[in-house]
Amino acid sequence: MACPGASSEICGGSKSLSVYNHTTFVPPRIVSPVGNCNYSGCYTELTNARAIVGYSVTNTTAMTVDLCVGAFQAKGYGIAGVEYGSQCFCGNTISTGATLVADSQCEVMLCPGNNKEWCSAGDRLQVYTS
């Protein structure tokens, strides 16, 4: 069926769709490595405390995995966890109460500073270690 506004183009038809493939699309991914740090997995957050304690930073407009990893390295910590798209928690250990879960549970919120990177989810930590 011809498009109403451009008769030389096809716009589906009765019970039909015109489907197009964006061949240059690059889906977001969990980044690793980041500098000399590696992705260690997706962990649950604790219900009554933080799984990573030491230092935290929030950036709702420019958070990236690199920004978070840079923050923990600058403060001398060995572990960083990105959470909820814009939060970064740094420390030297992760609580034994935090459980390793499927990566798909951290593939929920994009990093506001780079929409090609995942920045975890609510109550999930995308953990990086040096």
N, C-alpha and C positions, 0 to 999 in steps of 0.2 A: 504494500500500500504506500502511495506517495505521501510524503510529509505535507501537511497543510501549508506550512510557511516556505517550503522549498521543494517544489514538485519533482526536482531531479534527484532527491534523496529518498531512501526507503525508511519508513517509520513503522515497522511491524505490520500487523494486520489483524483480522478477526482471530482472537485467541492465539496470537503470535507476538513474539518480541523480536526486536532487532538487537542482537547481542554484539558488543564490541569488546576487544581485548586490548588492554593498556599494556603494551609490550615492554615499556620502560619502567613499569611500577616495581619498586623495591619494597618488600614488606618490612615492618619493624622486626628487630631481633634482640635477643639478650646478648649484650656486648661482652666479648672475651677474646683475648686478653685486653686489659686496659693498662698501658705502660707495663710495669713488671708485676702486675696483679692479675689473678685469674678468678673467674667466676666459680664459686664453690657450691652453688645450689640455691634453691628457693626454700625458705624456712618460714614456719608459722611464727607469728608474734605471740608473746605471752598474754594471758588475759588480765593479769593484775600488775604487770611490770614490763619493762623493755627487755627484749632478748639481747640487745647490745647496748652496753652502758659505758659512757665516758664523755663523749662530745656529740653534739647534734647540730645540724644546720638545715634550714628550710629555705627553699627558693621556689616560689610558685610560677616564676616566669622563665627561668634559665636553667633549672636543674637538668643535669645530664649525669650519666654514670661517671664520666671523666671528672666532672666537678666534685662529685662525692668522693671518688677515690683520691683526688688531689687534696681534699679536706682532711682525710684521715692520715695521709702521708705527711702533710704539713704539720699535723699535731703529734706525729710519732706513734700513732696506733697501728695495729696489724690487721684489723678487720673493719670493713665498712658494709653497711646494709642500706640499700635504697628501698624506700617504702612509700606507698600512696602517691606516687608520681612526683612528689616534691620534697620529700623528707630524706635525710641522710643521717644515719646513726653510726658512730665510730667507737671502737673499743678494742680490747685485746683478747676477749673471749666472747663466745656466744653461749647463752644459757643452755644448760642441758634440757630445759623444758621446751626449747624450740625444736620443732620436728621438721625434718627434711620432707618436702612434698614435691609433686610433679612440677616441672618448669612451667607448664601451662597455667598454673595458679599465679605466676608472676608475670604472665603475658596479658595484662589487663589494662594498665594505664601507660600511656606514652609519656616520655620525658618532655616537659614543656620547652626545654632548650634544644631538643633534637627529636623530631617526630619519627625518626627511623630507629629509635632505641626504646625498649621497654624500660619503664621505671617502676616495676612491680605492681602492687595492688594494696588495698586496705588490709591490714593485719597479715601482710606477707612481706618478707625481707628477701631481696635479691642480694645475696652475700658475695663479697669479694675479699680475697686474702692476699697478702704479700708473701 
